[in-house]
Amino acid sequence: MSLFKPRTAMKPPGEDRRASPRRAVNARGVVCGMDIEVACLIVDLSDGGVRVRMDRGSALPREVVVVDVAQAVAYPAEVVWQRGQEAGLRQTGAKSLRGVTPARLVPARDAWLRAGGR
């Protein structure tokens, strides 16, 4: 009986180890949080996360909502890391900003409308 797990599931160094693959998005967005609203570029997106590059370096609160302006979609998320103007977020699922919006996403919907969402 071994105390160590076999290394068969390990991927080679440099290979993406995420559970779900990232896809490049390069979409205009807005990061909304408690007392903050910052324009951003959504760099890439996966089923579990999103990476953003903000227009200016701002300290983000732990929980934010990332709004994809063109798609009218909000991604409630938790900040995992932040380096300067970039941040990696763990997102919990996409929510449409069209039609009836849950009360917790009303500030994100307002930010989407201010950013030119229709």
Backbone bond lengths (Angstrom), bond angles and torsions (degrees), N, CA, C in turn:
res aa  C-N    CA-C-N  psi(-1)  N-CA   C-N-CA  omega(-1)  CA-C   N-CA-C  phi
1 M - - - 1.443 - - 1.528 108.79 -
2 S 1.331 115.77 124.33 1.459 120.97 -177.65 1.522 110.96 -97.95
3 L 1.318 115.72 145.01 1.464 120.72 176.52 1.518 111.84 -84.97
4 F 1.325 116.11 -10.66 1.456 120.84 -175.84 1.514 110.25 -109.66
5 K 1.315 115.12 144.02 1.463 120.22 177.83 1.526 108.83 -80.47
6 P 1.324 117.99 146.89 1.469 119.54 177.28 1.523 110.47 -65.70
7 R 1.310 116.45 152.17 1.465 121.72 -176.20 1.526 111.77 -94.08
8 T 1.302 119.27 23.76 1.455 121.53 -176.56 1.520 113.08 -67.24
9 A 1.335 118.63 -26.28 1.460 121.22 -176.42 1.523 113.09 -88.03
10 M 1.308 118.29 -3.70 1.462 120.77 -177.04 1.528 110.47 -74.45
11 K 1.323 115.53 143.06 1.460 122.03 178.22 1.519 108.70 -99.59
12 P 1.325 117.52 155.47 1.460 120.40 179.54 1.524 111.67 -60.82
13 P 1.355 116.92 152.14 1.462 120.01 178.35 1.526 110.99 -56.38
14 G 1.329 116.10 142.32 1.460 120.69 179.32 1.519 114.04 87.49
15 E 1.319 118.38 -16.57 1.458 121.16 179.20 1.523 109.09 -83.35
16 D 1.326 116.68 143.65 1.457 122.17 -178.74 1.529 109.77 -63.04
17 R 1.332 117.57 124.54 1.458 122.35 -177.41 1.515 112.95 -101.48
18 R 1.307 118.05 11.72 1.464 120.86 -178.43 1.528 110.58 -71.13
19 A 1.331 114.41 150.62 1.462 120.13 179.13 1.524 111.46 -67.42
20 S 1.329 117.26 -35.62 1.463 120.69 178.19 1.534 108.59 -123.45
21 P 1.311 117.65 140.02 1.473 120.81 -175.03 1.527 112.78 -67.75
22 R 1.335 114.78 146.71 1.466 120.69 176.15 1.523 108.41 -86.01
23 R 1.329 114.89 149.87 1.465 119.33 173.31 1.525 107.71 -129.07
24 A 1.326 115.64 136.53 1.462 120.37 178.46 1.516 108.82 -65.76
25 V 1.322 116.42 134.73 1.460 121.17 -177.80 1.523 110.15 -117.65
26 N 1.335 116.86 -50.08 1.465 122.64 -177.57 1.523 112.04 48.00
27 A 1.327 115.36 55.33 1.464 122.25 -178.61 1.525 110.31 -113.38
28 R 1.320 115.38 148.41 1.469 121.21 177.23 1.521 108.96 -71.19
29 G 1.338 115.47 134.64 1.451 119.21 -178.15 1.512 112.47 -145.80
30 V 1.329 114.03 -179.71 1.457 122.87 176.44 1.525 107.00 -138.26
31 V 1.336 116.55 133.38 1.462 121.60 173.65 1.521 107.09 -99.48
32 C 1.327 116.46 122.37 1.465 122.17 -179.05 1.518 109.18 -116.81
33 G 1.316 115.24 139.07 1.452 120.40 176.74 1.510 108.65 -156.31
34 M 1.312 115.21 -171.66 1.453 120.31 179.02 1.523 109.11 -59.95
35 D 1.326 117.52 113.55 1.469 123.72 177.49 1.529 114.21 61.47
36 I 1.340 117.79 26.59 1.469 119.87 179.09 1.528 110.11 -146.17
37 E 1.325 114.21 141.92 1.463 121.49 174.91 1.529 105.96 -149.24
38 V 1.331 116.65 111.53 1.460 121.76 -173.87 1.521 109.89 -128.67
39 A 1.341 115.84 130.68 1.461 120.14 174.54 1.523 108.87 -66.02
40 C 1.337 116.34 146.44 1.461 119.97 -178.55 1.524 110.83 -150.64
41 L 1.318 114.41 171.08 1.455 123.38 170.07 1.515 105.88 -111.73
42 I 1.330 117.42 124.14 1.462 120.72 174.77 1.516 105.63 -80.82
43 V 1.325 116.74 107.33 1.461 122.29 -172.85 1.520 111.08 -76.43
44 D 1.320 116.63 -53.70 1.463 119.90 176.76 1.521 110.26 -148.11
45 L 1.332 114.16 165.60 1.457 121.33 -171.12 1.516 108.75 -146.63
46 S 1.330 116.32 142.44 1.462 121.80 172.52 1.527 107.09 -137.44
47 D 1.325 116.72 178.61 1.466 120.01 179.20 1.519 111.76 -62.62
48 G 1.330 117.07 -25.18 1.455 119.58 -176.42 1.515 116.04 -114.24
49 G 1.338 117.77 -5.85 1.449 117.95 -175.77 1.516 114.20 -157.06
50 V 1.313 113.74 171.64 1.465 121.18 179.11 1.530 107.43 -148.42
51 R 1.330 116.41 140.99 1.467 121.22 174.90 1.511 107.48 -114.94
52 V 1.330 116.07 131.18 1.458 121.62 -178.44 1.522 110.46 -123.79
53 R 1.330 115.21 152.84 1.465 122.94 172.28 1.519 106.08 -121.97
54 M 1.319 115.87 114.09 1.461 120.90 -175.71 1.518 111.32 -84.42
55 D 1.332 115.92 155.10 1.460 121.71 178.69 1.516 112.00 -64.01
56 R 1.319 115.88 -31.34 1.468 120.27 178.08 1.516 108.16 -141.87
57 G 1.326 115.25 152.86 1.454 119.58 178.89 1.511 110.35 -70.47
58 S 1.298 117.63 116.57 1.461 123.10 178.94 1.520 108.08 -134.33
59 A 1.313 116.36 136.89 1.457 119.76 175.03 1.524 108.39 -71.75
60 L 1.317 116.39 119.71 1.460 120.90 -177.99 1.521 110.82 -88.56
61 P 1.346 116.87 145.56 1.463 119.31 171.91 1.532 108.86 -69.71
62 R 1.300 117.01 168.55 1.475 120.94 -176.64 1.531 112.30 -61.71
63 E 1.325 117.15 -40.59 1.464 120.97 -179.31 1.519 109.77 -113.04
64 V 1.333 115.77 130.65 1.459 122.41 -179.21 1.526 109.24 -138.09
65 V 1.322 115.22 174.10 1.464 122.01 171.00 1.520 106.17 -127.65
66 V 1.332 116.43 126.49 1.458 121.63 176.64 1.520 107.02 -98.79
67 V 1.336 116.00 127.34 1.462 121.83 -178.21 1.519 109.28 -108.13
68 D 1.334 116.67 123.66 1.464 122.33 171.57 1.522 105.78 -88.57
69 V 1.331 116.73 108.72 1.466 121.56 -172.66 1.525 111.52 -63.95
70 A 1.326 118.39 -47.15 1.467 121.22 -176.78 1.529 112.91 -66.50
71 Q 1.337 116.97 -36.78 1.463 120.78 -176.59 1.531 113.38 -90.65
72 A 1.337 117.45 -8.64 1.475 122.26 -178.01 1.523 111.06 56.87
73 V 1.339 114.94 46.64 1.458 120.86 -177.76 1.525 109.09 -125.89
74 A 1.332 115.68 138.46 1.458 122.05 176.14 1.528 108.53 -110.02
75 Y 1.330 116.07 138.01 1.459 122.68 177.54 1.530 108.78 -117.91
76 P 1.336 119.24 96.18 1.460 119.41 172.96 1.528 108.17 -60.83
77 A 1.335 116.77 135.27 1.462 119.05 -173.17 1.516 112.09 -151.28
78 E 1.326 114.00 162.47 1.461 122.96 175.50 1.523 107.70 -115.39
79 V 1.321 116.90 133.14 1.465 121.16 179.89 1.530 108.61 -71.70
80 V 1.339 115.82 124.35 1.458 121.89 178.58 1.525 109.84 -97.56
81 W 1.322 116.78 -42.78 1.465 121.54 177.51 1.520 109.40 -149.95
82 Q 1.319 115.29 157.22 1.463 121.42 176.63 1.518 108.30 -148.46
83 R 1.331 115.85 128.15 1.461 122.56 176.66 1.516 107.77 -131.97
84 G 1.321 116.18 105.37 1.462 120.50 -179.22 1.513 110.70 61.04
85 Q 1.341 115.94 -119.36 1.463 120.87 -176.81 1.528 113.12 -90.18
86 E 1.328 118.50 -4.51 1.462 120.63 179.41 1.520 111.18 -104.96
87 A 1.333 114.78 150.26 1.467 120.15 178.10 1.519 109.50 -147.27
88 G 1.317 115.45 144.80 1.458 122.68 174.16 1.509 108.72 -108.61
89 L 1.314 116.45 130.96 1.464 121.62 -173.70 1.517 110.65 -126.37
90 R 1.330 116.55 144.10 1.458 122.32 173.07 1.523 106.13 -95.48
91 Q 1.349 116.26 113.11 1.463 119.31 -176.94 1.519 110.70 -99.93
92 T 1.332 115.01 152.65 1.460 120.32 -173.77 1.527 113.47 -107.84
93 G 1.326 117.87 6.32 1.454 119.81 178.49 1.514 112.18 131.80
94 A 1.304 115.96 149.68 1.461 122.37 -177.60 1.524 110.92 -83.41
95 K 1.323 114.60 139.54 1.474 121.70 177.06 1.526 107.98 -127.70
96 S 1.325 116.99 129.60 1.466 121.18 179.26 1.525 110.59 -70.71
97 L 1.333 115.52 141.78 1.465 121.05 176.41 1.522 111.62 -98.18
98 R 1.306 117.01 0.22 1.463 120.77 176.63 1.524 108.88 -88.96
99 G 1.318 116.54 146.31 1.464 120.06 179.52 1.513 111.47 78.11
100 V 1.324 116.24 -150.89 1.458 122.13 -178.30 1.528 108.80 -70.78
101 T 1.330 115.21 128.48 1.462 121.24 -177.48 1.518 109.49 -113.26
102 P 1.341 118.31 133.56 1.463 119.56 176.42 1.535 110.73 -58.75
103 A 1.308 117.52 148.66 1.465 122.41 -175.96 1.527 112.35 -54.91
104 R 1.333 118.09 -37.35 1.466 120.28 -178.05 1.520 112.56 -69.15
105 L 1.339 117.96 -15.37 1.468 121.42 179.97 1.532 113.31 -105.15
106 V 1.328 117.97 4.14 1.459 120.71 179.30 1.535 111.93 -59.25
107 P 1.351 120.33 -43.09 1.470 118.62 176.46 1.538 112.55 -61.05
108 A 1.326 117.87 -35.85 1.469 121.28 177.55 1.527 110.28 -67.76
109 R 1.343 116.83 -39.61 1.468 120.02 177.96 1.532 110.22 -64.75
110 D 1.322 117.21 -41.06 1.462 120.92 177.43 1.533 110.96 -62.35
111 A 1.336 117.04 -41.63 1.471 121.24 177.84 1.521 110.07 -63.72
112 W 1.335 117.08 -39.41 1.471 121.62 177.62 1.525 110.93 -61.57
113 L 1.321 117.22 -43.30 1.471 120.78 178.86 1.535 111.05 -66.15
114 R 1.328 117.43 -41.68 1.473 120.52 177.23 1.530 112.19 -63.67
115 A 1.327 116.80 -30.45 1.465 121.26 -179.72 1.531 112.09 -81.83
116 G 1.327 116.63 0.62 1.467 120.23 177.28 1.510 114.55 102.16
117 G 1.328 118.05 10.47 1.460 121.48 178.81 1.517 111.63 -65.98
118 R 1.300 115.83 142.99 1.472 121.40 178.44 1.495 110.43 -138.78
